[in-house]
Amino acid sequence: MAPASSLTAHLKAHFGRLYGTPGTSEVNSWRQSLTALATVADHSDLEQGGVGVELRLPSNSRRIDATFVGRNANGKPSVVLVELKQWESVNPSTIPDNVLLGGQEYLHPSVQARGYADYLRSSHSAFTEHDFHLSACAFLHNMPRAASLAIRGVEYEGALRDAPLFTLGDEDNFAEYLGNALEGGDGMMLLPALVNGRHSPSKKLIDTLAAAFNGNPLWTLVDEQRLAFNLVRGHVEQAAATGQKAVVIVVGGPGTGKSVIALNLLFALTPQYRVVQTTASKAFTTNLRAVGPEGSDSVFCWNRNFAHKVTQPNSVDVLLIDEAHRVRLTSNSRWMKRDLKSEIPQANELIRAGRVSVFFLDERQSVRPDEIGTVSDIEHAADEEGVPHVRVELKLQFRCNGSAEYVEWVDALFSDTPVAAKGWLGEEYHLRIFDSPAAVETAIRKADAGGKSARLIAGFCWAWSDPNPDGSLVRDVQIGDWARPWNEKPPEQRKPPRPAGSNQNHPYTRWATSPKGLDEVGCTYTAQGLEFDYCGVIMGNDLVWRDKIGWIANKCGSHDPSIMRSRNTPARLRTLLEQTYRVLFTRGMEGTFVYSTDHETRAFLKSLVLG
């Protein structure tokens, strides 16, 4: 069909039904790349092979260019993924796993293909339940082999071994590769298992993740955490027995163990059920993925992956929505194709996607105008979907040195009725107010030198620049003579966007785990969901205290794009900024060191702490 162009017309019709109207460049890509691939397939004795084009990864918006299915020489079901590129020339990049095309960063095609294979091996039922074999490759059909030598160097050796690269002139070798992998035929019989497969996380992957987390005593459930765990498990078992959907809302402040419960549920329920943990927090999810082996992306997903137009109802048995206070009004973005844009709230989508949906949230950690993760919003969504819901409260405090009194003090601080620090100060928790950012940094470095984890964090009151051309970071956070850079901006958030690379090497992960992170300042979005022994908090002029007035929110003092673009009332703006600093003040497990750029605010904080 491809050489005759009928495949392109066929794809346009079915793609439009599933994913929305394809762009002109995508249609041209099908016409050219699939014709080149058809020529190879025609010489590889695959008459009995099954073929998929633009198949979507489970619970993921990414699609695979071409997929071949059949049996291998041993009679085992086998799949070969093919990543197609029309590139004619490309250069190596200094960034690991990347290449340069027209001066822009892209993933190496073999790295891209290998990533898709890792994801499927760890998440798709054909591979986790039915023991299909899987291999991957890349085909750059317009690139002469001589031009490809630039991306066949030793730095790409691992990716090329896992996902071979074929170019113009390699057609015979490519045909032999396909033929050897799928010579047993039966492809059309096996294809439905791939096309209709379900999201089913690998037991081996879950065991590896559990071993990584369970070595830490902080992940042990106690008291009401265990009660919440049992409640969720009971609803999951009931749903499996009766088919009745359920929504469970687990509410708790900072450090009450919401993520601990979510991870324990993930590990405990996966042997029997299809379970996925999802969030909207980039830094939190990236660090979770970095803990585990390749394929962790299939377990730790994004809320937007479950948009209703690309997700079947009840696609997973249990959906664990961590950091659910960050559930958005909509999964839509300005980059999303019009045909795929949702007409329902994200909370409704998440409830539809899971047979049992569990929302873990703290209403006072919403920090963006479009975050609607409140108990009432989720209950309303459940009512709209006709799903019964139950709520459970967590009270025990495990962060901030177990000092519930400190967390209560922070709650009161960012309200209309701040109170003086009481008996917990210095005994249960270390809180100090400093007169300069340099003094805060000195205290943080001293804690680090003493074997404690420590980081500087700040309100989003300074611009966040892309790195310099040489890779060095711009010292955006400037206060007088003191200046430090924000944590490195992730490649996918720069202008123009670049591939993110591995989770282990992602800037968010490096900031949280590498010694280099001590030289950088993290913002709310970087630190939310994470914790350290000590945190140095820099308050900017976006939120200041004025005697006889209280807290005043200053939109002009913020560089947070979501705040700058919003049209919030003064009261709503103040709430968002108060909740931002509440998040920052509760990242430290043993202590928090504070500096405010505003003199009157600094004096007020001192009066509460020093009396």
PyMOL commands that set and color helices and strands:
alter all, ss='L'
color gray80, all
select helices_A, chain A and resi 6-18+24-42+109-123+125-128+145-151+154-162+171-182+187-195+203-214+217-219+224-242+258-269+282-291+296-298+303-306+308-310+324-326+338-340+346-353+363-365+375-385+400-402+404-413+437-449+491-493+507-513+515-519+524-527+555-557+561-564+570-585+599-610
alter helices_A, ss='H'
color red, helices_A
select strands_A, chain A and resi 50-56+63-71+77-85+91-92+98-101+104-107+133-144+165-168+246-252+275-279+300-302+316-321+354-361+389-394+430-433+454-458+477-479+482-484+521-522+532-539+543-546+550-553+588-596
alter strands_A, ss='S'
color yellow, strands_A
deselect
rebuild
show_as cartoon
